[in-house]
Amino acid sequence: MNWGVFEGLLSGVNKYSTAFGRIWLSLVFVFRLLVYVVAAERVWSDDHKDFDCNTQQPGCTNVCYDHYFPISHIRLWALQLILVTCPSLLVIMHVAYREAKEQRLREAEGDNYRCIYPNPGKKRGGLWWTYLLSLIFKAGVDVVFLYIFYRLYRNYTLPRVVKCELVPCPNVVDCFISRPTEKNIFTLFMVVTACVCVVLSLVEAAYLIGKR
Protein backbone atom coordinates (compact mmCIF):
# COMPACT_ATOMS: atom_id res chain seq x y z
CA MET A 1 0.00 0.00 0.00
CA ASN A 2 1.47 3.29 -1.13
CA TRP A 3 0.35 5.72 1.57
CA GLY A 4 1.97 8.63 -0.28
CA VAL A 5 -0.67 8.34 -3.02
CA PHE A 6 -3.53 8.48 -0.54
CA GLU A 7 -1.90 11.34 1.36
CA GLY A 8 -1.62 13.34 -1.86
CA LEU A 9 -5.21 12.53 -2.78
CA LEU A 10 -6.44 13.56 0.66
CA SER A 11 -4.59 16.87 0.60
CA GLY A 12 -5.75 17.59 -2.96
CA VAL A 13 -9.42 16.91 -2.22
CA ASN A 14 -9.26 18.78 1.11
CA LYS A 15 -8.07 21.87 -0.73
CA TYR A 16 -11.37 22.20 -2.60
CA SER A 17 -13.77 20.76 0.00
CA THR A 18 -16.08 22.44 2.47
CA ALA A 19 -15.86 21.76 6.21
CA PHE A 20 -18.37 18.91 5.83
CA GLY A 21 -16.31 17.49 2.99
CA ARG A 22 -13.17 17.46 5.13
CA ILE A 23 -15.00 15.56 7.87
CA TRP A 24 -16.28 13.08 5.25
CA LEU A 25 -12.75 12.54 3.94
CA SER A 26 -11.41 11.96 7.44
CA LEU A 27 -14.07 9.33 8.07
CA VAL A 28 -13.40 7.56 4.77
CA PHE A 29 -9.63 7.50 5.00
CA VAL A 30 -9.19 6.97 8.75
CA PHE A 31 -12.22 5.00 9.91
CA ARG A 32 -12.96 3.06 6.73
CA LEU A 33 -9.84 2.70 4.61
CA LEU A 34 -7.38 2.21 7.47
CA VAL A 35 -9.71 -0.18 9.31
CA TYR A 36 -10.17 -2.09 6.06
CA VAL A 37 -6.44 -2.37 5.33
CA VAL A 38 -5.15 -2.91 8.87
CA ALA A 39 -7.82 -5.10 10.44
CA ALA A 40 -10.73 -6.19 8.24
CA GLU A 41 -8.62 -7.96 5.60
CA ARG A 42 -7.01 -10.13 8.28
CA VAL A 43 -10.33 -10.98 9.91
CA TRP A 44 -11.75 -12.29 6.63
CA SER A 45 -8.53 -13.92 5.39
CA ASP A 46 -9.55 -17.32 6.79
CA ASP A 47 -13.28 -17.21 6.05
CA HIS A 48 -13.16 -19.99 3.42
CA LYS A 49 -10.42 -22.09 4.98
CA ASP A 50 -12.14 -22.25 8.39
CA PHE A 51 -15.71 -22.67 7.11
CA ASP A 52 -16.38 -26.17 8.49
CA CYS A 53 -19.32 -28.46 7.81
CA ASN A 54 -20.00 -31.67 9.74
CA THR A 55 -19.68 -33.90 6.68
CA GLN A 56 -16.90 -35.46 4.66
CA GLN A 57 -18.88 -35.38 1.41
CA PRO A 58 -16.59 -33.90 -1.30
CA GLY A 59 -17.82 -30.56 -2.58
CA CYS A 60 -20.44 -30.03 0.13
CA THR A 61 -18.42 -27.45 2.07
CA ASN A 62 -17.58 -25.47 -1.08
CA VAL A 63 -21.20 -25.42 -2.26
CA CYS A 64 -22.50 -24.32 1.14
CA TYR A 65 -19.86 -21.61 1.46
CA ASP A 66 -20.72 -20.25 -1.99
CA HIS A 67 -24.41 -20.21 -1.06
CA TYR A 68 -23.99 -18.28 2.19
CA PHE A 69 -21.11 -16.07 0.97
CA PRO A 70 -21.92 -15.29 -2.70
CA ILE A 71 -19.66 -12.24 -2.44
CA SER A 72 -17.14 -11.74 0.33
CA HIS A 73 -17.59 -8.76 2.66
CA ILE A 74 -14.01 -7.70 2.05
CA ARG A 75 -14.39 -7.58 -1.75
CA LEU A 76 -17.64 -5.66 -1.53
CA TRP A 77 -16.02 -3.13 0.81
CA ALA A 78 -13.06 -2.75 -1.56
CA LEU A 79 -15.42 -2.02 -4.48
CA GLN A 80 -17.45 0.35 -2.31
CA LEU A 81 -14.36 2.32 -1.23
CA ILE A 82 -13.16 2.60 -4.83
CA LEU A 83 -16.51 3.85 -6.14
CA VAL A 84 -17.12 6.22 -3.25
CA THR A 85 -13.77 7.99 -3.66
CA CYS A 86 -13.86 8.33 -7.46
CA PRO A 87 -16.17 11.41 -7.51
CA SER A 88 -13.64 13.35 -5.43
CA LEU A 89 -11.10 12.72 -8.19
CA LEU A 90 -13.50 14.23 -10.72
CA VAL A 91 -13.52 17.49 -8.74
CA ILE A 92 -9.72 17.59 -8.76
CA MET A 93 -9.67 16.83 -12.50
CA HIS A 94 -12.17 19.63 -13.17
CA VAL A 95 -10.00 22.12 -11.27
CA ALA A 96 -6.93 20.86 -13.13
CA TYR A 97 -8.78 21.37 -16.43
CA ARG A 98 -9.53 24.99 -15.48
CA GLU A 99 -5.91 25.63 -14.52
CA ALA A 100 -4.66 24.08 -17.77
CA LYS A 101 -7.08 26.23 -19.78
CA GLU A 102 -5.84 29.35 -18.02
CA GLN A 103 -2.25 28.35 -18.75
CA ARG A 104 -2.96 27.83 -22.46
CA LEU A 105 -4.63 31.25 -22.72
CA ARG A 106 -1.72 32.90 -20.90
CA GLU A 107 0.78 31.31 -23.29
CA ALA A 108 -1.29 32.17 -26.38
CA GLU A 109 -2.19 35.80 -25.56
CA GLY A 110 0.63 36.89 -23.25
CA ASP A 111 0.27 38.93 -20.09
CA ASN A 112 -2.71 40.89 -21.44
CA TYR A 113 -4.94 37.84 -21.74
CA ARG A 114 -8.46 37.89 -20.29
CA CYS A 115 -8.59 35.80 -17.13
CA ILE A 116 -11.49 33.34 -17.28
CA TYR A 117 -10.99 31.67 -13.90
CA PRO A 118 -9.45 34.07 -11.35
CA ASN A 119 -9.80 31.30 -8.78
CA PRO A 120 -9.99 27.89 -10.53
CA GLY A 121 -10.93 26.11 -7.29
CA LYS A 122 -13.91 28.34 -6.54
CA LYS A 123 -17.13 26.35 -6.78
CA ARG A 124 -18.93 28.33 -9.45
CA GLY A 125 -20.46 27.34 -12.77
CA GLY A 126 -19.56 23.87 -13.98
CA LEU A 127 -17.39 23.11 -10.96
CA TRP A 128 -20.34 23.74 -8.66
CA TRP A 129 -22.39 21.17 -10.54
CA THR A 130 -19.49 18.71 -10.59
CA TYR A 131 -19.08 19.04 -6.83
CA LEU A 132 -22.82 18.72 -6.15
CA LEU A 133 -23.20 15.66 -8.40
CA SER A 134 -20.15 14.07 -6.75
CA LEU A 135 -21.86 14.42 -3.35
CA ILE A 136 -25.07 12.84 -4.63
CA PHE A 137 -23.12 10.03 -6.30
CA LYS A 138 -21.11 9.29 -3.14
CA ALA A 139 -24.25 9.14 -1.02
CA GLY A 140 -25.95 6.96 -3.64
CA VAL A 141 -23.05 4.49 -3.76
CA ASP A 142 -23.07 4.03 0.01
CA VAL A 143 -26.86 3.59 0.08
CA VAL A 144 -26.74 0.99 -2.72
CA PHE A 145 -24.01 -1.00 -0.99
CA LEU A 146 -25.83 -0.83 2.35
CA TYR A 147 -28.85 -2.32 0.60
CA ILE A 148 -26.72 -5.03 -1.05
CA PHE A 149 -25.20 -5.99 2.30
CA TYR A 150 -28.66 -6.09 3.87
CA ARG A 151 -30.01 -8.35 1.13
CA LEU A 152 -27.04 -10.72 1.18
CA TYR A 153 -26.52 -10.80 4.96
CA ARG A 154 -29.82 -10.16 6.74
CA ASN A 155 -29.54 -7.51 9.45
CA TYR A 156 -25.81 -7.23 8.60
CA THR A 157 -25.02 -10.11 10.97
CA LEU A 158 -23.62 -13.59 10.54
CA PRO A 159 -25.01 -16.59 12.48
CA ARG A 160 -22.70 -18.93 14.34
CA VAL A 161 -24.21 -22.00 12.66
CA VAL A 162 -25.95 -22.30 9.27
CA LYS A 163 -28.03 -25.21 7.95
CA CYS A 164 -27.20 -26.41 4.46
CA GLU A 165 -28.96 -29.06 2.37
CA LEU A 166 -27.67 -28.33 -1.11
CA VAL A 167 -26.46 -30.97 -3.53
CA PRO A 168 -24.01 -32.78 -3.14
CA CYS A 169 -24.56 -32.68 0.66
CA PRO A 170 -26.05 -36.05 1.75
CA ASN A 171 -28.57 -34.41 4.12
CA VAL A 172 -29.05 -31.26 6.20
CA VAL A 173 -25.59 -30.43 7.54
CA ASP A 174 -24.42 -27.86 10.06
CA CYS A 175 -21.74 -25.43 8.90
CA PHE A 176 -19.75 -23.20 11.22
CA ILE A 177 -18.49 -19.73 10.29
CA SER A 178 -15.04 -18.66 11.44
CA ARG A 179 -15.01 -15.89 14.08
CA PRO A 180 -18.61 -14.70 13.54
CA THR A 181 -18.65 -12.33 16.54
CA GLU A 182 -15.54 -10.47 15.40
CA LYS A 183 -16.85 -10.27 11.85
CA ASN A 184 -20.20 -8.93 13.06
CA ILE A 185 -18.45 -6.20 15.04
CA PHE A 186 -16.43 -5.06 12.01
CA THR A 187 -19.51 -5.28 9.78
CA LEU A 188 -21.57 -3.08 12.09
CA PHE A 189 -18.67 -0.63 12.38
CA MET A 190 -18.42 -0.30 8.60
CA VAL A 191 -22.20 0.01 8.26
CA VAL A 192 -22.37 2.78 10.87
CA THR A 193 -19.50 4.73 9.30
CA ALA A 194 -21.12 4.38 5.86
CA CYS A 195 -24.40 5.76 7.27
CA VAL A 196 -22.56 8.71 8.83
CA CYS A 197 -20.86 9.38 5.48
CA VAL A 198 -24.24 9.36 3.70
CA VAL A 199 -25.61 11.91 6.17
CA LEU A 200 -22.53 14.12 5.79
CA SER A 201 -22.78 14.03 1.99
CA LEU A 202 -26.44 15.02 2.06
CA VAL A 203 -25.80 17.77 4.62
CA GLU A 204 -22.95 19.11 2.50
CA ALA A 205 -25.18 19.05 -0.60
CA ALA A 206 -27.87 21.00 1.27
CA TYR A 207 -25.24 23.45 2.54
CA LEU A 208 -23.88 23.92 -0.99
CA ILE A 209 -27.34 24.59 -2.42
CA GLY A 210 -28.29 26.91 0.44
CA LYS A 211 -25.08 28.87 0.13
CA ARG A 212 -25.62 29.41 -3.57
Stockholm file with secondary structure:
# STOCKHOLM 1.0

chainA/1-212         MNWGVFEGLLSGVNKYSTAFGRIWLSLVFVFRLLVYVVAAERVWSDDHKDFDCNTQQPGCTNVCYDHYFPISHIRLWALQLILVTCPSLLVIMHVAYREAKEQRLREAEGDNYRCIYPNPGKKRGGLWWTYLLSLIFKAGVDVVFLYIFYRLYRNYTLPRVVKCELVPCPNVVDCFISRPTEKNIFTLFMVVTACVCVVLSLVEAAYLIGKR
#=GR chainA/1-212 SS CCHHHHHHHHHHHHHTCCHHHHHHHHIIIIIIIHHIIIIIHHHTTTTTTTCEESCCCTTHHHHHHHHHCSSCHHHHHHHHHHHHHHHHHHHHHHHHHHHHHHHHHHHHHGGGCCCSCSSTTSCCTHHHHHHHHHHHHHHHHHHHHHHHHHHHSGGGCCCSEEEECCTTCSSCEEEECSSHHHHHHHHHHHHHHHHHHHHHHHHHHHHHHHHC
#=GC SS_cons         CCHHHHHHHHHHHHHTCCHHHHHHHHIIIIIIIHHIIIIIHHHTTTTTTTCEESCCCTTHHHHHHHHHCSSCHHHHHHHHHHHHHHHHHHHHHHHHHHHHHHHHHHHHHGGGCCCSCSSTTSCCTHHHHHHHHHHHHHHHHHHHHHHHHHHHSGGGCCCSEEEECCTTCSSCEEEECSSHHHHHHHHHHHHHHHHHHHHHHHHHHHHHHHHC
//
